[in-house]
């Protein structure tokens, strides 16, 4: 080999070993826009991400959003906000059941105009698999008239009560398929297979595609796949500084009245945490499988893969036994990791992003025209190392739900169900207003575990500014107005 060519080879090999393989994948060429694979898990807090090696690999290869929050720490309102790109006060979905939540409310108000319909109109093949909205039951969606498939989806593979991972029904493109308790019926694995089939089929057809896969894990009962049932022996719930918080005299009345966690609930939290980690192993394997299929079909360099959760979860923090629905960080700030063409590797983004922003972001990636009436703003620029949404205040809305044992997110009153509140997360702090008049403010920089409610110590002008900002956000409508309202008070 000539010396010049040998030297060139050495240089190239040296660059690879030095890390040039960590450069972002090139943007797709030609007129065809990128594909999007979006995986949305159920009830995943930040604390269990460390048990998902594939998601950690995505962090190394892409962008991690460290300040991603949901508009409501409850399944149905969060998912409605994501699909419609609107805050709960504009979707009308605040709980999991009518009259102020659930599938039927979304069906009546926003279902005909979602990210699915928008991308489908832009020429995408669209697929939705897994969990849709609370109250959706295959074959019983609208009074049992017929299996219902919402507009906007070319491939529809959706379960109703898929929480146990077995013994569920799937609506497969308008046909109900019952599944039993055989190993092959494990729902996360069924979704993984169908998701891979969707990718292969659409890759072969040469059309851009959008696939949302929404496993029920790690939502209770957090059933692991049989192959993961013995994983993480001895794992216990983290004993963070807020675990079983002893002094809650500064907290609102609903939280002050909770007793210390009894030994049986602490033991239950440990079991629950271990099962949550176990149940996420099949999800992590599913993500790895999608990546392999994208590689094998030549779509890896032209596909965004995005992973997140609909809300967080608590297990013992602030003496809250288990659940969600609060404005605390562990319930509203959830993982968001993205990879894909043009996405820089190993970057952490601290900009404020919310789940209402997915719809305009996906639309921008797809080259779809903006839709009027949505509240979210695109963060596609952040995926490329560019500018953000122009907002630094995030809104959280919560209605105290009805006490229905039919609700899979039902929490017992003694375990702490917060009353109706609105909250904003501003740079460095969390501000909460309860319907009954109580207030909270946490300095999230100095007090990351939100142990000290310092609202009473705030100057009156600061209190007024926070109240005005919250009022503006809870009344905003549309991207321009909501973006204007979401600036530091």
C-alpha positions as CSV (number, residue, x, y, z in Angstrom):
1,X,0.0,0.0,0.0
2,X,1.4,3.5,-0.8
3,X,2.6,5.4,2.2
4,X,0.1,8.2,1.6
5,X,-2.9,5.8,1.6
6,X,-1.6,4.0,4.7
7,X,-1.3,7.4,6.5
8,X,-4.8,8.2,5.5
9,X,-6.1,4.9,6.9
10,X,-4.3,5.5,10.2
11,X,-5.8,8.9,10.4
12,X,-9.3,7.6,9.7
13,X,-9.0,4.8,12.2
14,X,-7.6,7.2,14.8
15,X,-10.6,9.5,14.4
16,X,-13.0,6.6,14.9
17,X,-11.2,5.5,18.0
18,X,-11.2,9.1,19.2
19,X,-14.9,9.2,19.1
20,X,-16.0,10.4,15.7
21,X,-18.6,7.7,15.8
22,X,-20.4,9.8,18.4
23,X,-21.2,12.5,15.9
24,X,-24.9,13.0,15.2
25,X,-26.3,10.9,12.3
26,X,-26.6,12.9,9.1
27,X,-30.0,14.4,8.2
28,X,-31.9,12.3,5.7
29,X,-31.4,13.3,2.1
30,X,-34.0,13.8,-0.6
31,X,-37.5,15.0,-0.2
32,X,-38.7,12.3,2.2
33,X,-39.0,13.5,5.8
34,X,-37.7,11.5,8.8
35,X,-39.6,8.7,10.4
36,X,-40.6,8.9,14.1
37,X,-40.8,6.1,16.6
38,X,-42.3,7.3,19.8
39,X,-42.4,5.1,22.9
40,X,-44.6,6.3,25.8
41,X,-44.5,4.3,29.0
42,X,-46.9,4.6,31.9
43,X,-46.1,6.0,35.4
44,X,-42.3,6.0,35.0
45,X,-40.4,8.3,37.4
46,X,-36.8,9.4,36.9
47,X,-35.6,6.9,39.6
48,X,-36.0,3.8,37.5
49,X,-34.3,5.0,34.4
50,X,-31.0,3.6,35.7
51,X,-32.4,0.1,35.2
52,X,-32.8,0.6,31.4
53,X,-29.5,0.1,29.5
54,X,-31.0,0.8,26.1
55,X,-32.4,4.1,27.2
56,X,-29.1,4.9,28.8
57,X,-27.5,4.1,25.4
58,X,-29.9,6.5,23.8
59,X,-28.7,9.2,26.3
60,X,-25.2,8.6,25.1
61,X,-26.2,8.8,21.5
62,X,-28.7,11.6,21.7
63,X,-30.3,14.3,23.8
64,X,-31.7,14.1,27.4
65,X,-34.2,16.7,28.4
66,X,-33.6,17.2,32.1
67,X,-36.6,19.7,32.6
68,X,-39.4,17.9,30.8
69,X,-42.7,18.0,32.7
70,X,-46.3,16.9,32.1
71,X,-49.4,19.1,32.2
72,X,-51.1,16.8,34.7
73,X,-49.6,13.9,36.7
74,X,-52.4,11.5,35.7
75,X,-52.7,9.2,32.8
76,X,-55.7,10.4,30.7
77,X,-55.2,14.1,31.0
78,X,-51.5,13.8,30.2
79,X,-52.1,11.6,27.2
80,X,-54.9,13.9,25.9
81,X,-52.5,16.9,26.2
82,X,-49.9,15.0,24.2
83,X,-52.2,13.9,21.4
84,X,-54.0,17.3,21.0
85,X,-51.1,19.6,21.9
86,X,-53.3,21.4,24.4
87,X,-53.4,22.1,28.2
88,X,-56.1,20.3,30.2
89,X,-58.1,23.5,30.5
90,X,-58.5,23.4,26.7
91,X,-59.0,19.7,26.2
92,X,-61.5,19.5,29.1
93,X,-59.7,16.3,30.2
94,X,-58.6,16.6,33.9
95,X,-59.3,13.1,35.2
96,X,-59.7,9.6,33.9
97,X,-63.5,9.6,33.9
98,X,-66.4,11.7,32.7
99,X,-67.6,14.4,33.1
100,X,-64.2,16.0,33.3
101,X,-62.0,13.3,31.8
102,X,-61.7,9.9,30.1
103,X,-61.8,8.7,26.6
104,X,-65.4,9.8,25.9
105,X,-64.6,13.5,26.7
106,X,-61.6,13.4,24.4
107,X,-63.7,11.7,21.7
108,X,-66.3,14.4,21.8
109,X,-63.9,17.3,21.8
110,X,-60.4,16.7,20.2
111,X,-60.2,13.2,18.7
112,X,-60.7,14.4,15.1
113,X,-57.7,16.7,15.2
114,X,-54.6,15.1,16.8
115,X,-51.0,14.4,15.9
116,X,-52.2,11.3,14.1
117,X,-54.5,13.1,11.8
118,X,-52.0,15.9,11.2
119,X,-49.2,13.5,10.2
120,X,-51.5,11.3,8.2
121,X,-52.5,14.4,6.2
122,X,-48.8,15.1,5.7
123,X,-48.3,11.8,3.9
124,X,-47.2,9.7,6.9
125,X,-48.2,6.1,7.6
126,X,-49.3,6.2,11.2
127,X,-49.5,3.5,13.8
128,X,-50.7,3.5,17.4
129,X,-50.2,0.5,19.7
130,X,-50.7,-0.2,23.4
131,X,-52.6,2.1,25.8
132,X,-54.8,4.9,24.4
133,X,-57.0,6.7,26.9
134,X,-58.7,5.6,30.1
135,X,-62.2,4.4,29.4
136,X,-61.3,2.9,26.0
137,X,-62.2,-0.8,26.0
138,X,-62.0,-2.7,22.7
139,X,-65.5,-3.5,21.5
140,X,-67.1,-1.3,24.2
141,X,-65.7,2.1,23.3
142,X,-68.9,3.8,22.3
143,X,-71.6,1.7,23.9
144,X,-70.6,-1.5,22.1
145,X,-71.8,-0.4,18.7
146,X,-68.6,-1.8,17.0
147,X,-64.9,-1.8,17.7
148,X,-63.9,1.8,17.2
149,X,-60.7,3.1,15.6
150,X,-60.1,6.9,16.0
151,X,-59.3,9.0,12.9
152,X,-55.7,9.5,12.0
153,X,-54.3,6.0,12.4
154,X,-53.5,3.5,9.6
155,X,-52.5,0.8,12.1
156,X,-54.4,0.5,15.3
157,X,-53.4,-2.1,17.9
158,X,-54.9,-1.0,21.2
159,X,-55.8,-2.7,24.5
160,X,-58.2,-1.6,27.2
161,X,-57.3,-3.2,30.5
162,X,-53.7,-4.2,29.6
163,X,-52.3,-3.4,33.1
164,X,-51.8,-7.1,34.1
165,X,-50.0,-7.8,30.8
166,X,-52.2,-10.9,30.3
167,X,-55.9,-11.7,29.8
168,X,-56.7,-8.6,27.7
169,X,-58.4,-7.7,24.4
170,X,-56.8,-5.9,21.5
171,X,-58.6,-3.9,19.0
172,X,-56.6,-4.7,15.9
173,X,-57.8,-2.3,13.1
174,X,-61.4,-2.8,14.1
175,X,-61.3,-6.5,15.0
176,X,-61.2,-7.6,18.7
177,X,-58.6,-10.2,19.4
178,X,-58.7,-11.8,22.9
179,X,-55.4,-12.7,24.6
180,X,-55.0,-15.1,27.5
181,X,-52.3,-16.1,29.9
182,X,-49.8,-17.9,27.8
183,X,-46.2,-16.7,27.7
184,X,-46.7,-15.4,24.2
185,X,-49.6,-13.2,25.4
186,X,-47.3,-11.0,27.5
187,X,-48.5,-7.6,26.2
188,X,-45.2,-5.7,26.0
189,X,-43.8,-8.5,23.9
190,X,-46.9,-8.5,21.6
191,X,-46.5,-4.8,21.1
192,X,-42.8,-5.2,20.3
193,X,-43.5,-7.8,17.6
194,X,-46.2,-5.7,16.0
195,X,-44.1,-2.6,16.2
196,X,-41.2,-4.3,14.4
197,X,-43.6,-5.6,11.8
198,X,-45.0,-2.0,11.2
199,X,-41.4,-0.7,10.8
200,X,-40.5,-3.4,8.3
201,X,-43.7,-3.1,6.3
202,X,-43.4,0.7,5.9
203,X,-39.7,0.7,5.3
204,X,-40.3,-1.7,2.4
205,X,-42.9,0.6,1.0
206,X,-40.6,3.6,1.1
207,X,-43.1,5.9,2.9
208,X,-42.3,8.0,6.0
209,X,-44.0,6.6,9.1
210,X,-44.9,7.7,12.6
211,X,-45.3,4.9,15.2
212,X,-46.4,5.4,18.8
213,X,-46.0,2.4,21.1
214,X,-47.5,2.9,24.5
215,X,-46.8,-0.1,26.9
216,X,-48.7,-0.3,30.1
217,X,-45.5,-0.9,32.1
218,X,-44.5,0.0,34.7
219,X,-48.0,0.9,35.9
220,X,-49.4,-1.4,38.6
221,X,-49.5,-4.3,39.0
222,X,-46.1,-3.9,37.3
223,X,-46.1,-7.5,36.0
224,X,-42.6,-8.5,34.7
225,X,-42.1,-10.8,31.8
226,X,-41.4,-14.3,33.1
227,X,-37.8,-14.0,32.1
228,X,-37.3,-11.0,34.3
229,X,-39.3,-12.1,37.4
230,X,-36.1,-12.7,39.4
231,X,-34.2,-9.6,38.3
232,X,-32.7,-7.2,40.9
233,X,-33.0,-9.4,44.0
234,X,-33.0,-7.3,47.2
235,X,-33.7,-4.0,45.4
236,X,-35.6,-1.5,47.6
237,X,-37.2,1.9,47.1
238,X,-34.6,4.7,47.4
239,X,-34.5,6.3,50.8
240,X,-34.2,9.9,49.5
241,X,-34.3,12.8,52.0
242,X,-38.0,13.2,51.4
243,X,-38.8,9.5,52.0
244,X,-41.4,9.3,54.9
245,X,-40.8,13.0,55.6
246,X,-41.2,13.5,59.3
247,X,-41.8,17.2,59.6
248,X,-44.7,18.3,57.3
249,X,-45.9,21.2,59.4
250,X,-45.1,23.5,56.5
251,X,-47.2,21.5,54.0
252,X,-50.8,22.0,53.0
253,X,-53.5,20.4,55.2
254,X,-54.1,17.3,53.0
255,X,-50.4,16.4,53.4
256,X,-50.0,17.4,57.0
257,X,-52.7,15.0,58.2
258,X,-51.0,11.9,56.7
259,X,-49.5,9.6,59.4
260,X,-45.9,8.4,59.1
261,X,-45.6,5.4,56.8
262,X,-46.2,2.2,58.7
263,X,-43.8,-0.7,58.3
264,X,-46.1,-2.7,56.0
265,X,-46.4,0.2,53.5
266,X,-42.6,0.7,53.5
267,X,-42.2,-3.0,52.8
268,X,-44.9,-2.7,50.0
269,X,-43.0,0.2,48.5
270,X,-39.8,-1.9,48.3
271,X,-41.6,-4.7,46.5
272,X,-43.4,-2.3,44.2
273,X,-40.1,-0.5,43.3
274,X,-38.5,-3.9,42.4
275,X,-41.4,-5.0,40.3
276,X,-41.4,-1.6,38.4
277,X,-37.8,-2.1,37.5
278,X,-38.4,-5.7,36.4
279,X,-41.4,-4.7,34.3
280,X,-39.4,-2.1,32.4
281,X,-36.9,-4.7,31.2
282,X,-39.2,-5.9,28.4
283,X,-39.7,-2.3,27.4
284,X,-36.0,-1.7,27.2
285,X,-35.6,-4.9,25.1
286,X,-38.4,-3.6,22.8
287,X,-36.5,-0.3,22.3
288,X,-33.4,-2.3,21.4
289,X,-35.4,-4.4,19.0
290,X,-36.8,-1.3,17.3
291,X,-33.2,0.0,16.8
292,X,-32.1,-3.3,15.3
293,X,-35.0,-3.4,12.9
294,X,-34.4,0.2,11.9
295,X,-30.8,-0.7,11.2
296,X,-31.6,-3.9,9.3
297,X,-34.2,-2.0,7.1
298,X,-31.9,0.9,6.3
299,X,-34.0,3.4,8.4
300,X,-31.7,4.0,11.3
301,X,-30.1,7.2,9.9
302,X,-33.5,8.7,9.0
303,X,-35.5,7.9,12.1
304,X,-36.1,9.8,15.3
305,X,-36.5,7.5,18.3
306,X,-38.0,9.2,21.3
307,X,-38.7,7.8,24.8
308,X,-40.8,9.3,27.6
309,X,-43.5,8.7,30.2
310,X,-47.0,10.0,30.7
311,X,-46.3,11.0,34.3
312,X,-44.1,10.2,37.2
313,X,-44.7,8.3,40.4
314,X,-44.0,8.4,44.1
315,X,-43.2,5.6,46.6
316,X,-42.9,6.9,50.1
317,X,-41.7,10.5,49.4
318,X,-43.4,13.0,51.8
319,X,-45.0,10.1,53.5
320,X,-47.1,9.4,50.4
321,X,-47.5,5.6,50.1
322,X,-47.7,5.2,46.3
323,X,-49.3,7.1,43.5
324,X,-49.0,10.3,41.6
325,X,-51.2,13.4,41.0
326,X,-49.1,15.8,43.1
327,X,-47.1,18.8,41.8
328,X,-43.9,17.5,43.4
329,X,-41.0,16.9,41.1
330,X,-41.1,13.1,41.3
331,X,-44.7,13.1,39.9
332,X,-44.4,15.8,37.1
333,X,-40.8,15.7,35.9
334,X,-40.3,12.6,33.8
335,X,-37.6,11.1,31.5
336,X,-37.4,12.3,27.9
337,X,-34.6,11.0,25.6
338,X,-34.4,11.5,21.9
339,X,-32.1,10.3,19.1
340,X,-32.1,10.7,15.4
341,X,-30.8,12.5,12.3
342,X,-29.0,15.7,13.3
343,X,-29.4,15.1,17.0
344,X,-26.1,15.7,18.9
345,X,-24.7,12.9,21.0
346,X,-24.5,12.9,24.8
347,X,-26.1,16.3,25.2
348,X,-28.3,17.4,28.2
349,X,-30.9,20.1,27.6
350,X,-32.2,22.1,30.6
351,X,-34.8,24.1,28.6
352,X,-38.4,23.8,29.8
353,X,-40.4,21.4,27.6
354,X,-43.8,19.9,28.2
355,X,-45.9,17.1,26.7
356,X,-48.1,19.6,24.8
357,X,-45.0,20.3,22.8
358,X,-44.7,16.9,21.2
359,X,-47.4,17.5,18.6
360,X,-45.9,20.7,17.1
361,X,-42.4,19.1,17.3
362,X,-43.4,16.0,15.4
363,X,-45.3,18.2,12.9
364,X,-42.1,20.3,12.3
365,X,-40.0,17.2,11.9
366,X,-42.5,15.9,9.3
367,X,-42.7,19.2,7.5
368,X,-46.4,19.5,8.2
369,X,-48.0,22.9,8.3
370,X,-48.8,24.3,11.8
371,X,-52.3,23.7,13.2
372,X,-54.2,26.6,14.7
373,X,-55.6,26.2,18.2
374,X,-52.9,24.2,19.8
375,X,-51.1,25.4,22.9
376,X,-47.7,23.7,22.5
377,X,-44.6,25.0,20.8
378,X,-42.1,23.0,18.8
379,X,-38.8,22.0,20.5
380,X,-37.4,20.5,17.2
381,X,-34.7,23.2,17.3
382,X,-33.4,21.7,20.6
383,X,-33.1,18.3,18.9
384,X,-30.6,19.9,16.6
385,X,-28.7,22.0,19.2
386,X,-30.6,25.1,18.3
387,X,-33.2,27.4,20.0
388,X,-36.0,26.2,22.3
389,X,-39.7,26.9,22.7
390,X,-39.3,30.5,24.0
391,X,-40.9,29.5,27.3
392,X,-39.4,29.0,30.7
393,X,-42.6,28.4,32.8
394,X,-44.5,25.1,32.8
395,X,-48.1,24.6,33.9
396,X,-49.5,21.7,35.9
397,X,-53.3,21.4,36.3
398,X,-55.1,18.9,38.6
399,X,-58.7,18.2,39.4
400,X,-59.4,16.0,42.4
401,X,-60.8,12.8,40.9
402,X,-63.9,11.0,41.9
403,X,-63.3,8.0,44.2
404,X,-63.9,5.3,41.7
405,X,-62.5,1.8,42.3
406,X,-63.0,1.2,38.6
407,X,-60.2,3.7,37.9
408,X,-56.8,1.9,37.5
409,X,-55.2,5.1,39.1
410,X,-57.5,5.0,42.1
411,X,-55.7,6.1,45.3
412,X,-57.1,5.7,48.8
413,X,-57.7,9.0,50.6
414,X,-55.5,7.9,53.5
415,X,-52.6,7.5,51.1
416,X,-52.8,11.1,50.0
417,X,-55.0,12.4,47.1
418,X,-54.3,16.1,46.6
419,X,-57.3,18.4,46.3
420,X,-57.8,20.4,43.1
421,X,-54.8,22.7,42.4
422,X,-53.0,24.6,39.7
423,X,-49.2,25.0,39.7
424,X,-46.4,26.5,37.7
425,X,-42.7,25.5,37.5
426,X,-40.6,28.6,37.1
427,X,-36.8,28.7,36.8
428,X,-35.6,27.4,40.1
429,X,-39.0,27.0,41.8
430,X,-42.4,25.3,42.0
431,X,-45.5,27.4,43.0
432,X,-48.9,25.7,43.8
433,X,-52.3,27.2,44.5
434,X,-55.0,24.9,46.0
435,X,-58.7,25.5,45.4
436,X,-59.2,26.0,49.1
437,X,-56.7,28.9,49.2
438,X,-53.5,27.2,50.5
439,X,-50.2,28.0,48.8
440,X,-46.8,26.3,48.3
441,X,-43.5,27.5,47.0
442,X,-40.3,25.4,46.8
443,X,-36.9,26.7,45.9
444,X,-35.9,23.7,43.7
445,X,-32.3,24.8,43.4
446,X,-31.6,25.1,47.2
447,X,-34.1,22.4,48.1
448,X,-34.2,19.8,45.3
449,X,-36.3,17.3,47.4
450,X,-38.9,20.0,48.1
451,X,-38.8,19.6,51.9
452,X,-39.4,23.3,52.8
453,X,-42.4,25.2,51.7
454,X,-41.1,28.8,51.8
455,X,-44.2,30.6,50.4
456,X,-44.8,32.6,53.7
457,X,-41.2,33.9,53.4
458,X,-41.7,35.3,49.9
459,X,-42.0,39.1,49.5
460,X,-45.5,40.2,48.7
461,X,-44.5,41.4,45.2
462,X,-43.1,38.0,44.5
463,X,-46.3,36.3,45.6
464,X,-48.3,38.6,43.4
465,X,-46.1,38.0,40.4
466,X,-46.4,34.2,40.7
467,X,-50.2,34.5,41.1
468,X,-50.5,36.6,38.0
469,X,-48.3,34.2,36.0
470,X,-50.4,31.2,37.1
471,X,-53.6,33.0,36.3
472,X,-52.4,33.9,32.8
473,X,-51.4,30.4,32.1
474,X,-54.6,28.7,33.3
475,X,-56.5,31.0,31.0
476,X,-54.3,30.9,27.9
477,X,-55.3,29.5,24.5
478,X,-53.2,29.0,21.5
479,X,-49.4,28.9,21.0
480,X,-48.8,32.6,20.8
481,X,-50.9,33.5,23.9
482,X,-49.6,30.5,26.0
483,X,-46.0,31.2,25.0
484,X,-46.4,34.8,26.1
485,X,-47.9,33.7,29.4
486,X,-45.1,31.2,30.0
487,X,-42.3,33.6,30.7
488,X,-40.5,34.2,34.0
489,X,-42.7,36.2,36.3
